[in-house]
């Protein structure tokens, strides 16, 4: 299993991210994508990736932090341009395999929406320039992000919709554009419609993730999540698709390798 979205550098792990990864390895997790969301976390992700051959990194600015790149009217500022240059430099590290997490978050609206749009457009351009796929964060913004991305264009390496929460129309839009769906603990929640979206997409378009320390699967809701619980997500996805868990693992690992490591096709 590969955890395609985790934050081992977060303070919730008390600086013991490598120990957390070791517990996950004992539970069968064979790889980790540690995701940046601002410059410090992007640097921390690169440091973690340098410390272990089964950890890879992304670099990027989360929509919550879009004001680090653009002003409230959506204009890139000098500090933002310098930040983009710093991210581009980090992206040159071979352990950095994607730009992210980037996107739109209209649920919390912690940054003005014009700034979020400008930050997303700039980082899509960055991904294309450095030849990396993207990791999208989208919450309550599906109606806007689909035409926005279609206008801006996706990088040739495409990307993944992390913590997927869209409906059937979003699934169809994503698959038509070569995007994958990141499936995490929410798929185990009783009231979630995510199982329907998993079945609609099919295993060949899915990646598994924990988003640890957040979004713990049942029966661990309310706890600090860990990548060691990825197997609970795997088992639920296998049940939805009526597949052997080992086959789901092979498909999703192959999808991760094809998307982020540019090795072979997406079939196991």
C-alpha positions as CSV (number, residue, x, y, z in Angstrom):
1,X,0.0,0.0,0.0
2,X,1.1,3.6,-0.7
3,X,-0.3,6.5,1.3
4,X,-0.7,9.1,-1.4
5,X,-1.4,12.0,1.0
6,X,0.0,12.4,4.5
7,X,1.5,15.1,6.7
8,X,4.2,13.4,8.8
9,X,5.8,16.8,9.6
10,X,2.7,18.1,11.4
11,X,3.0,19.2,15.0
12,X,0.4,16.6,16.0
13,X,3.1,14.0,15.5
14,X,5.5,15.9,17.8
15,X,8.5,15.8,15.5
16,X,8.3,12.0,15.3
17,X,7.1,11.6,11.8
18,X,9.7,9.0,10.9
19,X,8.5,6.9,13.9
20,X,4.9,7.3,12.6
21,X,6.1,6.1,9.2
22,X,7.8,3.1,10.8
23,X,4.6,2.0,12.5
24,X,2.8,2.3,9.1
25,X,5.5,0.1,7.5
26,X,4.8,-2.5,10.1
27,X,1.1,-2.3,9.1
28,X,1.9,-2.9,5.4
29,X,2.4,0.6,4.1
30,X,5.2,0.7,1.6
31,X,5.3,4.3,0.6
32,X,4.3,7.8,1.6
33,X,3.7,11.1,-0.2
34,X,4.3,13.9,2.3
35,X,2.4,16.9,1.1
36,X,3.4,20.5,1.5
37,X,0.9,23.3,2.0
38,X,3.2,26.4,2.5
39,X,6.9,27.0,2.2
40,X,8.0,25.7,5.7
41,X,5.9,22.5,5.3
42,X,7.2,22.1,1.7
43,X,10.8,22.3,3.0
44,X,10.0,19.8,5.8
45,X,8.5,17.4,3.3
46,X,11.7,17.5,1.2
47,X,13.7,16.9,4.4
48,X,11.6,13.8,5.3
49,X,11.9,12.5,1.7
50,X,15.7,12.8,2.0
51,X,15.6,10.7,5.1
52,X,13.8,7.7,3.7
53,X,13.7,6.1,0.3
54,X,10.0,5.3,0.5
55,X,8.9,8.9,1.3
56,X,8.4,11.4,-1.5
57,X,7.5,15.1,-1.3
58,X,5.2,17.7,-2.8
59,X,5.7,21.5,-2.6
60,X,3.0,24.1,-2.8
61,X,0.7,26.6,-1.2
62,X,-2.7,25.6,0.1
63,X,-5.7,27.8,-0.7
64,X,-6.0,28.7,3.0
65,X,-2.6,30.4,2.6
66,X,-3.3,32.0,-0.8
67,X,-2.5,35.5,0.5
68,X,1.1,34.4,0.7
69,X,1.0,34.5,-3.1
70,X,-1.6,37.2,-4.1
71,X,-3.5,40.1,-2.6
72,X,-7.2,40.2,-1.8
73,X,-8.0,41.3,-5.4
74,X,-6.1,38.4,-6.9
75,X,-2.9,40.1,-8.0
76,X,0.4,38.3,-7.5
77,X,2.7,40.4,-5.3
78,X,6.4,40.6,-5.0
79,X,6.6,38.3,-2.0
80,X,4.4,35.8,-3.8
81,X,6.6,35.8,-6.9
82,X,9.6,35.1,-4.7
83,X,7.7,32.3,-3.0
84,X,6.9,30.7,-6.4
85,X,10.6,30.9,-7.2
86,X,11.5,29.2,-4.0
87,X,8.9,26.4,-4.7
88,X,10.4,26.0,-8.2
89,X,13.8,25.5,-6.7
90,X,12.5,22.9,-4.3
91,X,10.7,21.2,-7.2
92,X,14.0,20.6,-8.8
93,X,14.8,18.1,-6.1
94,X,14.3,14.6,-7.5
95,X,12.4,13.6,-4.3
96,X,9.8,16.2,-5.1
97,X,7.2,14.5,-7.3
98,X,4.3,17.0,-7.5
99,X,3.1,20.5,-6.9
100,X,0.5,20.7,-4.1
101,X,-1.6,20.8,-2.3
102,X,-3.2,23.5,-4.3
103,X,-6.8,24.4,-5.2
104,X,-9.9,26.2,-3.9
105,X,-11.5,26.0,-0.5
106,X,-14.8,27.8,-0.2
107,X,-15.9,26.0,2.9
108,X,-13.6,27.9,5.3
109,X,-12.8,30.8,3.0
110,X,-9.7,31.5,5.0
111,X,-8.3,33.5,2.0
112,X,-10.3,35.8,-0.3
113,X,-11.5,33.9,-3.3
114,X,-9.7,36.1,-5.8
115,X,-6.4,35.3,-4.0
116,X,-7.3,31.6,-4.1
117,X,-7.9,31.7,-7.8
118,X,-4.7,33.6,-8.5
119,X,-2.7,31.2,-6.3
120,X,-4.1,28.2,-8.1
121,X,-3.5,29.6,-11.6
122,X,0.1,30.5,-10.7
123,X,0.8,27.0,-9.3
124,X,-0.8,25.2,-12.3
125,X,1.6,27.2,-14.4
126,X,4.4,26.2,-12.1
127,X,3.5,22.6,-12.4
128,X,3.6,22.7,-16.1
129,X,6.9,24.6,-16.1
130,X,8.7,22.0,-13.8
131,X,7.0,19.0,-15.4
132,X,5.2,17.7,-12.3
133,X,1.6,16.6,-11.7
134,X,-0.6,18.4,-9.1
135,X,-2.3,17.5,-5.9
136,X,-5.6,19.3,-5.7
137,X,-7.4,20.4,-2.5
138,X,-11.0,21.2,-3.3
139,X,-13.8,21.8,-0.8
140,X,-17.2,23.3,-1.6
141,X,-15.8,24.7,-4.8
142,X,-16.4,22.0,-7.4
143,X,-18.7,24.1,-9.6
144,X,-16.0,26.7,-9.9
145,X,-12.9,24.7,-10.1
146,X,-13.9,22.6,-13.1
147,X,-14.3,25.4,-15.6
148,X,-11.4,27.3,-13.9
149,X,-9.0,24.3,-14.5
150,X,-10.4,23.8,-18.0
151,X,-9.5,27.4,-18.8
152,X,-6.1,27.4,-17.1
153,X,-5.2,24.0,-18.4
154,X,-3.8,21.0,-16.6
155,X,-0.1,20.2,-16.6
156,X,0.8,17.3,-19.0
157,X,1.4,15.0,-16.0
158,X,-2.2,15.7,-14.7
159,X,-2.8,15.0,-11.0
160,X,-5.1,13.8,-8.2
161,X,-8.1,15.2,-6.5
162,X,-7.1,14.7,-2.9
163,X,-9.8,13.8,-0.3
164,X,-12.3,13.5,-3.1
165,X,-15.8,14.8,-2.2
166,X,-17.4,15.5,-5.6
167,X,-20.5,14.1,-7.1
168,X,-21.1,12.0,-10.3
169,X,-20.5,15.0,-12.6
170,X,-17.2,15.7,-11.0
171,X,-16.1,12.0,-11.3
172,X,-16.9,12.1,-15.0
173,X,-15.2,15.4,-15.5
174,X,-12.1,14.2,-13.6
175,X,-11.8,10.9,-15.5
176,X,-12.2,12.6,-18.8
177,X,-9.2,14.7,-18.0
178,X,-7.0,12.0,-16.7
179,X,-7.2,12.9,-13.1
180,X,-7.2,10.4,-10.3
181,X,-9.4,10.4,-7.1
182,X,-7.7,10.3,-3.7
183,X,-9.8,8.1,-1.4
184,X,-9.3,8.3,2.4
185,X,-11.1,7.7,5.7
186,X,-14.3,9.4,4.7
187,X,-15.1,6.3,2.5
188,X,-15.7,4.4,5.8
189,X,-18.2,7.0,7.2
190,X,-21.8,5.8,7.4
191,X,-23.5,8.9,5.7
192,X,-20.8,9.3,3.0
193,X,-21.7,9.1,-0.7
194,X,-18.1,8.4,-1.5
195,X,-18.7,4.7,-1.9
196,X,-20.9,5.5,-4.9
197,X,-18.2,7.6,-6.4
198,X,-15.6,4.9,-5.9
199,X,-17.8,2.4,-7.7
200,X,-18.5,4.9,-10.5
201,X,-14.7,5.6,-11.0
202,X,-13.3,2.1,-10.8
203,X,-10.1,1.0,-9.2
204,X,-7.9,2.1,-12.1
205,X,-8.6,5.8,-11.3
206,X,-8.1,5.6,-7.5
207,X,-5.3,6.4,-5.1
208,X,-5.4,5.5,-1.4
209,X,-4.6,8.1,1.3
210,X,-5.0,8.9,5.0
211,X,-4.5,12.7,5.1
212,X,-3.0,11.9,8.5
213,X,-3.2,13.5,11.1
214,X,-6.7,14.3,9.9
215,X,-9.8,12.3,8.6
216,X,-9.3,9.1,10.6
217,X,-11.3,6.1,9.3
218,X,-14.0,4.3,11.3
219,X,-13.5,3.1,14.1
220,X,-11.0,5.8,14.9
221,X,-13.0,9.0,14.3
222,X,-12.0,11.7,16.7
223,X,-8.5,10.4,17.1
224,X,-5.2,11.6,15.6
225,X,-5.0,9.7,12.3
226,X,-1.9,7.7,11.3
227,X,-0.9,6.2,8.0
228,X,-0.9,2.8,9.7
229,X,-4.6,2.9,9.3
230,X,-4.5,2.9,5.5
231,X,-5.5,-0.7,5.5
232,X,-8.9,0.2,6.7
233,X,-9.4,2.4,3.7
234,X,-8.1,-0.4,1.4
235,X,-10.5,-2.9,2.9
236,X,-13.5,-0.6,2.5
237,X,-12.6,0.2,-1.1
238,X,-12.2,-3.5,-1.9
239,X,-15.6,-4.2,-0.4
240,X,-17.3,-1.5,-2.5
241,X,-15.7,-2.8,-5.7
242,X,-16.1,-6.5,-4.7
243,X,-12.4,-7.0,-5.3
244,X,-9.7,-8.8,-3.4
245,X,-7.8,-6.3,-1.2
246,X,-4.5,-7.4,-2.7
247,X,-5.8,-6.6,-6.2
248,X,-6.9,-3.1,-5.1
249,X,-3.5,-2.6,-3.5
250,X,-1.7,-3.6,-6.7
251,X,-3.9,-1.3,-8.9
252,X,-3.6,1.8,-6.6
253,X,0.1,1.3,-6.1
254,X,0.5,1.1,-9.9
255,X,-1.5,4.2,-10.3
256,X,0.7,6.1,-7.8
257,X,3.8,4.9,-9.5
258,X,2.5,5.9,-12.9
259,X,1.3,9.4,-11.8
260,X,4.1,10.5,-9.4
261,X,7.1,8.4,-10.3
262,X,6.5,8.3,-14.1
263,X,7.2,4.6,-14.3
264,X,5.2,2.5,-16.6
265,X,1.4,2.5,-17.1
266,X,-1.3,2.4,-14.4
267,X,-2.1,-1.3,-14.6
268,X,-0.6,-3.7,-12.1
